[in-house]
Amino acid sequence: MTVVAAYLYRHGKRVRDVSITEKIDCPLDKSEFVWIGICDPTDEEMQTLKAQYDLHPLAIEDALNADQLPKIDVYGDQLFVVARTAHLEGDIISYGETAIFVGHSHIISVRHGSARSHTALRAQLEAAPTLLIHGVDYVLHAILDYIVDGYLPIVEQIEESVLAMEKKTIDTFLGRDEITRIFSLRRHLTRFHRVLGPMGEVAGKLVRLDLPCIDADTRPYFSDVLDHVRRVQTMVDGLLQILTSVFEFSNLLEQQRTGIITRQLAAWAAILAVPTAIAGIYGMNFEHMPELATKYGYFVVLTVIGCVCTLLYARFRRLGWL
């Protein structure tokens, strides 16, 4: 377990460090609050936080398991929010989880498997006390916005790969590895889409519902988070359609190439059938065949073969088979 940061804030400014075993009594006017950031906690440490900040047992269990889809739960006068973080490893979208406990004068973020810490976010907020003075609800918005903003580079990087693949499809045929990659990307993007849906629902509830610890003047900030989620959803939908189109287009080109080859083989087979048939007739070795004694029969047959083959070749050329 790592307590990344734990500070008391007053009027938007950091006052001092706090311990997770310390009980902080803050006034009700939201002028003071505690922000604790934890990464991969143990059960004992979560129980300590539960005792100090009256956290709900079910929320503690969810925060420890780290296998939840994004959601928002209300426990008395506190909120419990689960968000899914994501980062790209090659073509694979890997996920983490951030559970956030929000009370009137405390906010506790519990991270599992996240590739991005909240250190930069905390520094950014501390540099703007006029925003941090809003209290825990603004910090909640900042954390969710930070997580959702991390989705965009993932989609943009995949988009570049997909567009390059689409361009390549026009010039060459896709190999087995590339087709396998298409299906792999589709699978990961489909799973990502299943995460974005609940994330949008969380942001939507924070905008529309009357929830504890969330002031009305903070709701427009959550509306911005919702807009970002919808933007990423639209991009993912577009990428899924492009991947499907790339595969179908490549399949059509492969069928077209197969059809061209088949027509070419059929045309040459028809041309070669003429000399084969004539040679087969005169190769039967019967003793009495009327043309065998013809003085110029050999040259006539060759001329006939040549003329018929030439006519067939010209015909197939006009049809585009050769």
C-alpha positions, 0 to 999 in steps of 0.5 A: 500500500502507498499513501501517495498524498494526504493533506488538509486544505483550508480556503483552497490552500494546502495547510499540512500533512495528515495521517490516515489514523488522524481524525480531522474535524472540519467546519460545515462551510466547506472551507476545509477538507481532507484529500487523501490519495492511496494506491493499492491499499491493504484491508487493514488500512482501508479499515482504518479509513473506514473507522476515521471517516465512517465509510460504508462497508460495501463501499470498502469491499468494492474499493478493495476488490477493484473489479467494478464497472463505473458507478455511483452509490449513495450511502447516507450523506456520502458518495461512493464513485467508481471510475475505470482508468485505461492505458494503451500497451501496444494494441491492448487497452489495459484497465485500472480502477479508481474508487472515490469516497466523497464526504462533506469534508473529505475525499479519498481516492483509491487507485488500482492498476492506474498508469497515471498518478494524481500527483500532476493533478494535485499540483495543478489544482493547488496552483489554482486556489480559486478553484480548489476553494469550491471543496470536495465536489470540485476535486471529484470533478477534477479527478473524473475529468483527469481520468476521462481525458486519459481516454482520448490519447488512447483512441487517437493512437488507435485511430492513427493505426486504423487509418494507416491500415485503411490506406494500406488496404487500398494498395495491397491485400491484408495478410493474416497478421493484419486481419488478426490485428483488426479483430483484436482491435475490434475486441478491445474497442468493444470492451472499451465501449462497455466501459464508456457507457457506465462512465457516461451514466456516472457523469450524467447522474452527477449533472442531473441528480440532487446528490449529497456533497454536490453543490448546484454550482458545480454541476456544469463542471460534471456536464463538461466531463459528460461531453468528453465521455460522449466525444470518446464514445463517438470516436470509438463508434467510428473506429469500430465502423472503420475496422469493419469497413477495412475488413469488408473492403479487403475481403471484396478486393480479395474476391475480385482478385480471385475472380480475375484469376479464375477468368484468366485461367478459364480463358487460357483453358478455352484457348488451349482446348482447341489445339488439344482437341484437334491433336487428340483427334489426330492422335487416335492412330486409326489406320483409315482416316480421310485426312491422313493422305492429304498433302497439305493437311498438316499445314491446314490444321496448324493454320486452323488452330492458329486462327481459332486460338487467335480469335478466342484470344481477341474475344477474351481480350475484348471481354477483359478476361485477359 
